[in-house]
Amino acid sequence: MKNILCYSFCLLFGVQQVAAQIVSIRSPDNKIVLNIKSDNGQLLFNVKKGETTVLEDSPMAFSSDEKKFIIAHLHSPEYYKVDETYPIRGIHSLAINRANGMKVKIADKKNNTLFAIDARAYNDGIAFRFLVKGTPTDRYIPKESTVFKLPLGSHIYYHDMYAHYEGIHKKQVIDCVSKGEWAAPPVTIELPQKQGYVCITESALRNYPGMSLQADGECGLVVRLGHEQPAGYPFAHDYSLEEAKRLSEPAVITGDIITPWRTVIITSDLNELVNTDLITNLSPAPDKKLFPEGVNTEWIKPGRSVWCWLDGGQRTLEGMKEFSKLAGELGFEYNTVDAFWYRWTDMQIKELVDYSAQFGVKIWLWRHGRDLRDPQKRKEFFDRCQRLGIVGVKLDAFSHESKEFIDLYQACLKEAAEHKLMLNIHGSDKPTGEVRSWPNEMSREGIRGLEYGKNQYEWATHNTTLPFTRLVAGAGDYTPMVFGDRKLDTSWVHQIATALIFNSSVIFFGAHPQTILDNPAVDIIKDIPAVWDETIVLPCSEIGKIAAFARRSGDTWFLAVVNGKEAQTIQFPLSFLGEGWYEATVLNDRTTDAGAIKIERAFCRNSDSLTGYMRNGGGYIVRFKSK
């Protein structure tokens, strides 16, 4: 594996001052340019791709200890290159990390170094972060109010912070977004005249509060740190008002400040947007001691799990034994046991672990995050899990982006890895590249999934929006696929297709396992992989209207489509297939019954096309097995 990080800069703060007031960096393909300039004491940046303006002149605002920095000049940058590949998990199996970078020192009128900016330009975006050199005893309170100023006429897909990261996206012209409105990253933007897509988020979040965005009423989105964000409904459900007030105090950082990367993904189409590696590229490589083979470390196993919370099941030891038996019949690897296990003894937990093993099924346990804030209790719990043969933990109620909660994420991920435990984090914020840095994080919520399903939401529109908004940032535990009332305005085929399109390295299925076994499409469901070698977003895809993916695992391809509110018939060229013949199993919507599936079979080559009918809220699935 190619793994070269070529840094040509010397000492970060040992650069000779020059009079330059504008510094620039271009992507390796020379199409994207990031300009940083000082202007009357203010630091500004803008971004272009070719002749297209991606971001207008925008304030790049950072300070510490509540001091307002007056920028006098920029020092000449030290340039470097990044060029590596590494294994990754989810959308595809190999990531390419290739960028041009620069570090530039920012000084005041007396030539005192205020901070430095580390910036990179990739072929699919730009990123920057702020650096402050400190001593182990230095204490800082960072303040950010950087603005991302979008071109007039851009369409923005965003949701507010009321449900933290579990909101419903709406589409709005940026000119019409009111001052003060909140936007939870990742925020996806369609540029005017369909000139491409932009997605704004952050990468490598650690030792720092999380970032949200707030509209300034002038086409800008302003960075707001965790303590500035409103405490959403999920936090209020689990914690007290006193706790919310305490976490609204600014965070103190000791020693160096290294902010997360402020990340702007820039692509020409939805296929490039979905396939971006920018967020993981900016995240630190995993600790070799904890993860000797990175995402392929031996004890980290992607897979599928049954789960009794959504669709019923006896919440007892005997009920969970039955779930493990049914999981084995499905070929699923895991059974996730929810909060009722708290009443069990170690002997009962071990009994379930041993019973499940005969069916090739391993056990995950749910745990409230509040119970793990104390380091000693955390250690005792992880010790207990390891001793009893538990392989994964579903942690819940992490719905705040204060530095305290971000530190808790990091502690849980590290200590779980020391115990060879996988994690799924619920009630969470957005992913920021953890799949690379902490490969034992298999999924996280931070998404409105089927736990909300009995309410009257337009799932068809929501599900055709998620692949191009929230899921751009990383895996999302949507708990996909139900066949009863929770599916609301969607069909059975649509529901199955969500498990094929929504990335999660362990898929925690919402449906009762017996319901899955009874479904006419059970053979297809059994075959759904949790991770993919290749993903292609088909050209007919449109945010909020249709998401059509061709995905490969080994030699098997799937064509999976979730449709929005309008019924449609689409012809799908099969040019993504390899050479030779494939046996195709086709799942079609029934025109008169959303709770039924029409199954057909055919033989196809890559020169052929298939025509799929999708009802409103429908779907279309084809599995192609090489002959």
C-alpha positions in Angstrom: 0.0 0.0 0.0 1.3 3.4 -1.0 1.6 5.5 2.2 3.6 8.7 1.7 3.1 11.9 3.6 5.4 14.5 2.1 5.8 17.6 4.3 8.2 20.2 3.1 7.5 22.8 5.8 10.1 23.4 8.5 9.3 24.7 12.0 5.7 25.9 12.2 6.6 29.3 13.6 10.0 29.7 12.1 9.0 31.2 8.8 10.5 34.5 7.4 7.9 37.3 7.1 7.1 38.7 3.7 4.6 41.4 2.7 2.2 39.1 0.9 -1.4 39.7 1.8 -2.9 36.9 -0.3 -1.9 33.2 -0.2 -3.4 30.5 -2.4 -3.4 26.8 -2.8 -4.7 24.7 -5.7 -6.0 21.1 -5.9 -3.7 18.5 -7.6 -5.9 18.7 -10.7 -5.6 22.5 -10.6 -9.3 23.0 -10.8 -10.1 24.1 -7.2 -8.4 27.1 -5.6 -8.6 28.4 -2.0 -7.5 32.0 -1.4 -6.8 33.4 2.0 -6.2 37.1 2.4 -5.9 39.9 5.0 -8.1 43.0 4.5 -8.1 45.9 7.0 -7.4 43.7 10.0 -9.8 40.9 8.9 -8.9 37.5 7.6 -11.0 36.4 4.5 -11.1 33.3 2.3 -12.9 32.3 -0.9 -13.1 29.2 -3.0 -13.5 28.7 -6.8 -13.7 25.6 -9.0 -12.7 26.7 -12.5 -14.9 29.7 -13.2 -17.5 28.7 -10.7 -17.6 30.6 -7.4 -18.1 28.1 -4.6 -17.7 30.4 -1.6 -17.7 34.2 -1.7 -15.3 36.3 0.4 -15.9 34.9 3.9 -14.6 36.0 7.3 -12.2 33.4 8.7 -12.6 34.2 12.4 -10.7 32.6 15.2 -9.5 33.8 18.6 -8.8 32.6 22.1 -9.4 33.8 25.7 -12.2 36.1 24.4 -9.6 38.4 22.7 -10.4 39.8 19.3 -7.4 39.3 17.0 -6.5 42.2 14.7 -4.8 40.7 11.7 -1.9 42.7 10.3 -0.3 40.4 7.8 0.2 36.9 6.6 3.6 35.3 6.4 4.7 33.3 3.4 3.3 29.8 3.5 5.2 26.6 3.7 3.8 24.2 1.2 3.5 20.4 1.5 1.9 17.5 -0.3 -0.2 14.5 0.9 -0.2 11.3 -1.2 -1.4 8.0 0.2 -3.9 5.2 -0.1 -5.5 3.3 2.8 -8.2 0.7 3.3 -11.6 2.1 4.3 -15.0 0.6 5.1 -18.5 1.5 3.9 -18.9 3.2 0.4 -15.8 1.5 -1.0 -12.8 -0.5 0.2 -9.9 1.8 -0.8 -9.5 5.5 -0.1 -7.2 7.9 -2.0 -5.7 10.8 0.0 -4.0 13.2 -2.4 -3.8 16.9 -1.7 -1.7 20.1 -1.8 -1.3 21.7 1.6 0.1 24.8 3.2 0.7 26.2 6.6 0.7 30.0 7.0 1.5 32.0 10.1 -0.9 34.9 11.0 0.7 37.9 12.8 -0.5 41.2 14.4 1.0 44.7 13.9 3.9 43.9 16.3 4.7 40.7 14.4 3.4 38.6 17.2 2.2 35.2 16.1 -1.5 34.9 16.7 -2.1 31.5 15.3 -1.4 29.5 12.1 -3.7 28.1 9.4 -3.2 24.6 8.0 -5.1 24.4 4.7 -5.4 21.7 2.0 -6.9 21.6 -1.5 -8.2 18.3 -2.9 -9.7 17.4 -6.2 -13.1 17.2 -4.4 -12.8 20.0 -1.9 -10.8 22.1 0.6 -10.3 22.2 4.3 -8.5 24.3 6.9 -7.9 24.3 10.6 -6.4 26.7 13.1 -3.3 26.0 15.2 -2.1 27.7 18.3 1.2 26.7 19.8 1.0 26.4 23.6 2.8 24.9 26.6 1.4 22.1 28.8 0.2 24.7 31.3 -1.4 27.1 28.9 -5.2 27.3 29.1 -7.3 28.7 26.3 -11.0 29.4 25.6 -11.3 29.2 21.8 -13.8 31.2 19.9 -14.8 30.7 16.3 -17.2 32.6 14.0 -15.9 31.7 10.6 -18.5 32.2 7.9 -19.2 30.1 4.8 -20.7 32.7 2.4 -22.6 31.0 -0.4 -23.4 32.4 -3.9 -26.8 34.0 -4.3 -29.4 31.5 -5.7 -27.7 28.4 -4.1 -30.2 25.8 -2.8 -29.4 24.5 0.7 -30.5 21.2 2.3 -30.5 21.5 6.1 -32.3 20.8 9.3 -32.3 22.7 12.6 -30.9 21.6 16.0 -34.3 20.9 17.8 -33.8 17.2 17.5 -30.0 17.6 17.6 -28.8 15.5 14.6 -32.1 13.7 14.1 -33.9 16.3 12.1 -35.8 16.4 8.8 -34.1 18.3 6.0 -35.8 21.1 4.1 -34.7 22.7 0.9 -34.4 26.5 0.7 -32.8 29.1 -1.4 -29.9 30.5 0.7 -31.1 34.1 0.1 -34.3 33.2 1.9 -32.8 31.5 5.0 -33.5 33.8 7.9 -30.9 35.2 10.3 -30.5 33.0 13.3 -31.7 29.7 11.7 -29.6 26.7 12.7 -28.2 24.1 10.3 -26.8 20.8 11.6 -23.8 19.7 9.5 -23.3 18.2 7.1 -25.1 20.8 5.1 -25.4 20.1 1.3 -25.7 22.9 -1.2 -26.6 22.8 -4.9 -24.9 25.7 -6.6 -26.8 28.0 -9.0 -27.5 26.8 -12.5 -26.7 23.2 -11.3 -23.0 24.0 -11.4 -22.2 21.3 -8.8 -22.6 20.4 -5.2 -21.0 21.6 -1.9 -21.2 19.9 1.5 -20.0 21.7 4.6 -19.0 19.8 7.7 -16.0 19.1 10.0 -13.4 16.4 10.2 -11.1 15.0 13.0 -13.2 16.3 15.9 -11.3 15.7 19.1 -10.2 17.7 22.2 -12.6 20.5 21.0 -16.3 21.3 20.9 -18.3 20.2 17.9 -19.4 22.6 15.2 -22.9 23.6 14.1 -23.8 26.4 11.7 -26.1 29.4 12.0 -27.4 31.6 9.2 -26.4 35.2 9.2 -29.3 36.3 6.9 -26.8 37.4 4.2 -26.2 34.0 2.5 -23.6 33.0 5.1 -23.4 30.1 7.5 -21.5 30.9 10.7 -19.6 28.5 12.8 -21.0 27.9 16.3 -19.3 25.7 18.8 -20.9 23.1 21.1 -21.5 25.4 24.1 -23.3 27.9 21.9 -25.8 25.4 20.4 -29.3 25.0 21.8 -29.8 21.9 23.8 -32.1 19.8 21.6 -35.0 17.6 22.6 -32.9 14.4 22.8 -30.6 16.0 25.4 -33.5 17.4 27.4 -35.1 13.9 27.4 -32.0 12.3 29.1 -30.4 15.1 31.1 -31.4 18.0 33.4 -31.7 21.7 32.8 -28.9 22.2 35.2 -26.7 20.0 33.1 -27.6 21.9 29.9 -26.7 25.2 31.7 -23.4 23.8 32.8 -22.5 22.6 29.3 -23.3 26.0 27.8 -20.1 27.4 29.4 -17.2 27.7 26.9 -14.7 24.9 27.0 -11.1 25.3 28.3 -8.3 23.7 26.2 -4.9 23.1 27.8 -1.7 23.2 25.7 -1.8 23.4 21.9 -5.0 24.2 20.1 -5.6 22.1 17.0 -9.1 22.7 15.8 -11.1 20.2 13.7 -10.8 20.7 9.9 -13.4 23.0 8.5 -14.3 20.9 5.5 -15.9 21.9 2.2 -16.6 19.1 -0.2 -17.0 20.3 -3.8 -18.2 18.0 -6.5 -19.6 18.1 -10.0 -22.3 15.4 -9.4 -23.9 13.2 -6.8 -21.7 10.3 -7.6 -18.6 12.3 -6.6 -20.4 13.6 -3.5 -21.3 10.2 -2.2 -17.9 8.7 -3.0 -15.8 11.5 -1.4 -13.0 10.4 1.0 -12.4 13.9 2.1 -13.7 13.5 5.7 -11.6 10.4 6.4 -8.6 11.7 4.5 -8.4 14.6 7.1 -8.7 12.2 10.0 -5.7 10.7 11.8 -4.7 7.2 10.9 -5.6 4.6 13.5 -3.3 3.7 16.4 -1.3 0.6 15.2 -1.1 -0.8 18.7 -4.9 -0.9 19.0 -5.7 -1.5 15.3 -2.7 -3.4 13.7 -4.6 -3.8 10.5 -6.7 -0.7 10.6 -10.3 -1.3 9.5 -9.4 -4.9 8.8 -8.2 -5.6 12.3 -9.2 -9.2 13.2 -11.7 -8.6 15.9 -13.6 -5.9 14.0 -16.3 -7.6 12.0 -18.9 -5.8 9.9 -22.2 -7.6 9.8 -26.0 -7.6 10.3 -27.9 -7.7 13.6 -31.4 -8.5 14.8 -32.9 -6.1 17.3 -36.2 -6.3 19.2 -36.9 -2.7 20.0 -38.9 -1.5 17.0 -41.0 -4.5 15.9 -41.7 -6.5 19.0 -40.3 -9.6 20.6 -40.2 -11.0 24.1 -37.8 -8.9 26.1 -36.5 -11.8 28.3 -33.6 -14.2 28.2 -35.8 -16.8 26.4 -37.0 -14.2 23.9 -33.4 -13.2 23.1 -32.4 -16.9 22.7 -35.2 -17.1 20.1 -33.9 -13.9 18.4 -30.4 -15.4 18.2 -31.8 -18.6 16.7 -33.7 -16.7 14.1 -30.6 -14.5 13.4 -28.7 -17.7 12.7 -31.4 -18.8 10.2 -31.0 -15.5 8.4 -27.2 -15.8 8.4 -26.9 -12.6 10.4 -23.9 -12.3 12.6 -25.3 -10.4 15.7 -28.2 -10.0 18.1 -28.4 -6.6 19.9 -30.0 -6.8 23.3 -31.6 -3.6 24.6 -31.9 -2.1 28.1 -33.8 -4.9 29.7 -30.6 -6.9 30.1 -29.8 -4.6 33.1 -31.9 -6.9 35.2 -29.8 -10.0 34.2 -27.0 -11.7 36.1 -23.6 -12.4 34.6 -24.7 -16.0 34.4 -27.7 -15.2 32.3 -25.7 -13.0 30.0 -23.1 -15.7 29.5 -26.0 -18.2 28.9 -27.2 -16.1 26.0 -23.7 -15.7 24.6 -23.0 -19.4 24.7 -26.5 -20.4 23.3 -26.1 -17.9 20.5 -22.7 -19.1 19.5 -24.1 -22.5 18.3 -25.9 -20.5 15.6 -22.9 -18.4 14.7 -24.4 -15.3 16.4 -22.6 -12.9 18.7 -24.1 -10.5 21.2 -24.2 -6.7 21.5 -25.5 -4.9 24.6 -27.2 -1.5 24.9 -25.9 1.0 27.5 -26.8 4.5 28.5 -24.0 7.0 28.0 -24.7 8.6 31.4 -23.5 5.3 33.1 -20.1 5.6 31.5 -19.1 9.2 32.4 -17.1 7.9 35.4 -13.8 6.3 34.2 -13.9 3.6 36.8 -17.5 2.6 36.0 -16.6 2.6 32.3 -13.6 0.3 32.9 -15.8 -2.0 35.0 -18.4 -2.3 32.3 -15.9 -2.9 29.5 -14.1 -5.5 31.7 -17.4 -7.2 32.3 -18.3 -7.2 28.6 -15.0 -8.7 27.6 -15.2 -11.3 30.3 -18.6 -12.5 29.3 -17.9 -12.6 25.6 -19.8 -9.6 24.4 -18.4 -8.2 21.1 -20.1 -4.9 20.8 -21.9 -2.1 22.8 -24.6 0.2 21.6 -24.0 3.4 23.6 -26.9 5.9 23.8 -27.6 9.5 24.8 -24.5 11.4 23.5 -26.7 14.3 22.2 -24.5 17.3 23.0 -21.4 18.7 21.2 -19.7 20.3 24.2 -16.0 19.4 24.6 -16.9 17.3 27.6 -19.1 15.0 25.4 -16.5 14.9 22.6 -13.9 13.8 25.2 -16.3 11.1 26.3 -16.7 9.8 22.8 -12.9 9.6 22.5 -12.5 7.9 25.8 -15.2 5.3 25.1 -13.7 4.5 21.6 -10.2 4.1 23.0 -11.1 2.0 26.0 -13.6 -0.1 24.1 -10.8 -0.8 21.6 -8.5 -1.8 24.5 -11.1 -4.4 25.3 -11.6 -5.5 21.7 -15.2 -4.1 21.6 -17.0 -2.6 18.7 -19.3 0.4 19.3 -22.5 1.9 17.8 -23.2 5.3 19.3 -26.9 6.5 19.5 -28.3 9.9 20.3 -25.1 11.2 18.7 -23.7 14.0 16.7 -22.5 13.7 13.1 -19.5 11.5 12.1 -16.2 13.3 11.5 -14.0 10.5 10.2 -14.1 8.1 13.2 -14.3 5.1 10.8 -10.6 5.7 10.0 -9.3 6.8 13.3 -11.4 4.5 15.4 -12.3 1.5 13.2 -14.2 -0.1 16.1 -16.9 2.5 15.6 -19.2 0.5 13.3 -22.0 3.1 13.1 -23.7 6.0 14.9 -27.1 7.5 14.9 -27.1 11.3 14.4 -29.9 10.6 11.8 -33.7 10.5 11.9 -34.4 6.8 11.4 -37.2 4.4 11.9 -37.3 4.9 15.7 -39.5 7.9 14.7 -41.5 5.8 12.3 -45.1 5.9 13.8 -45.2 9.7 13.4 -46.6 11.2 10.1 -43.3 12.0 8.4 -42.9 11.9 4.6 -40.4 9.1 4.7 -40.2 8.9 0.9 -38.8 12.4 0.6 -36.6 12.0 3.7 -35.1 8.7 2.5 -34.2 10.2 -0.9 -32.5 13.1 0.8 -30.4 11.3 3.4 -27.9 9.6 1.0 -26.8 13.1 -0.2 -26.9 15.0 3.1 -26.3 13.3 6.4 -24.8 10.0 5.0 -22.1 11.9 3.1 -20.4 12.4 6.5 -20.3 8.7 7.3 -22.3 5.6 8.5 -25.7 6.2 9.9 -27.7 3.8 12.1 -31.1 4.4 10.6 -32.2 0.9 11.9 -33.6 0.2 8.4 -36.3 -2.0 7.1 -39.8 -2.6 8.6 -42.8 -4.1 7.0 -45.6 -2.9 9.3 -47.1 0.4 10.2 -43.8 2.2 10.6 -43.2 2.2 6.9 -46.0 4.7 6.4 -45.8 6.1 2.9 -43.2 3.7 1.6 -43.4 0.2 0.0 -41.7 -3.1 1.0 -39.2 -2.8 -1.8 -38.4 0.8 -0.7 -37.8 -0.5 2.8 -35.4 -3.2 1.7 -33.6 -0.8 -0.5 -32.8 1.5 2.5 -30.7 -1.4 3.9 -28.7 -1.5 0.6 -28.2 2.3 0.3 -27.8 3.6 3.9 -24.3 2.8 5.0 -23.7 1.2 8.4 -20.9 -1.3 9.0 -23.2 -3.2 11.2 -26.8 -3.0 10.0 -29.2 -3.1 12.9 -32.4 -4.2 11.2 -35.7 -2.8 12.6 -37.9 -5.7 11.5 -38.6 -8.7 13.7 -36.5 -11.6 12.4 -39.5 -13.9 11.9 -41.1 -11.2 9.8 -37.9 -11.1 7.6 -37.9 -14.9 7.3 -41.6 -14.7 6.2 -41.0 -12.0 3.6 -41.0 -13.2 -0.1 -37.7 -11.4 -0.6 -35.9 -13.1 2.2 -33.2 -14.6 0.0 -32.2 -11.1 -1.2 -32.3 -9.7 2.4 -30.0 -12.5 3.6 -27.6 -11.5 0.9 -27.3 -7.8 1.8 -23.7 -7.0 2.8 -22.8 -4.4 5.5 -19.9 -2.9 3.5 -19.1 -2.4 -0.1 -16.2 -2.6 -2.5 -17.6 -0.1 -5.0 -20.5 2.4 -5.2 -21.9 4.2 -8.2 -24.6 6.8 -7.9 -26.7 6.6 -11.1 -27.4 9.8 -13.1 -31.2 9.7 -12.5 -30.6 10.4 -8.8 -32.0 13.7 -7.5 -32.0 14.9 -3.9 -35.4 14.4 -2.3 -36.8 12.7 -5.3 -34.9 9.5 -6.1 -31.7 7.8 -5.0 -30.4 5.1 -7.3 -27.2 3.2 -6.4 -25.2 0.4 -8.1 -23.1 -1.3 -5.5 -20.6 -4.2 -5.7 -19.5 -6.6 -3.0 -17.0 -9.1 -4.4 -18.5 -10.3 -7.7 -22.1 -9.5 -6.8 -23.7 -6.3 -7.9 -26.9 -4.7 -6.5 -29.0 -2.0 -8.1 -31.0 -0.4 -5.3 -33.5 2.5 -5.7 -35.6 4.4 -3.2 -38.2 6.6 -4.8 -39.8 9.8 -3.6 -43.4 11.0 -3.7 -44.0 10.6 -7.4 -44.4 7.3 -9.2 -42.1 6.8 -12.1 -40.7 4.3 -14.6 -37.0 4.5 -15.4 -34.7 2.6 -17.7 -31.4 1.6 -16.1 -28.4 0.8 -18.3 -26.3 -2.0 -16.9 -23.0 -0.7 -18.0 -21.6 -0.9 -14.5 -21.6 -4.7 -14.7 -18.4 -6.6 -15.5 -18.0 -8.8 -18.6 -20.1 -11.9 -19.1 -23.5 -13.0 -18.1 -25.3 -12.3 -14.8 -28.3 -13.9 -13.2 -30.6 -11.1 -12.1 -33.2 -11.3 -9.4 -35.6 -8.3 -9.6 -37.8 -7.0 -6.8 -40.6 -4.8 -8.2 -43.3 -2.7 -6.4 -46.9 -3.9 -6.9 -48.9 -1.2 -8.4 -51.9 -1.7 -6.1 -50.3 -2.8 -2.8 -47.3 -1.2 -1.1 -47.1 -4.2 1.2 -46.3 -6.7 -1.6 -43.4 -7.6 -3.9 -43.3 -8.9 -7.4 -40.2 -11.0 -8.0 -38.8 -11.7 -11.5 -35.6 -13.4 -12.8 -33.6 -12.7 -15.9 -30.1 -13.1 -17.4 -28.3 -9.9 -18.3 -25.1 -8.5 -19.7 -23.5 -5.0 -19.3 -24.9 -4.0 -22.8 -28.5 -4.5 -21.6 -30.9 -2.2 -19.8 -33.7 -3.0 -17.3 -36.8 -0.9 -16.9 -38.1 -0.5 -13.3 -41.5 0.8 -12.2 -41.6 2.5 -8.8 -44.8 3.6 -7.1 -44.9 6.7 -5.0 -42.7 5.9 -2.0 -41.6 2.8 -3.8 -38.4 1.1 -4.7 -36.6 -1.2 -7.1 -33.9 -3.8 -6.4 -31.9 -6.1 -8.6 -29.3 -8.5 -7.5 -26.8 -9.6 -10.2 -24.8 -12.7 -9.6 -22.0 -13.5 -12.0 -22.5 -16.8 -14.0 
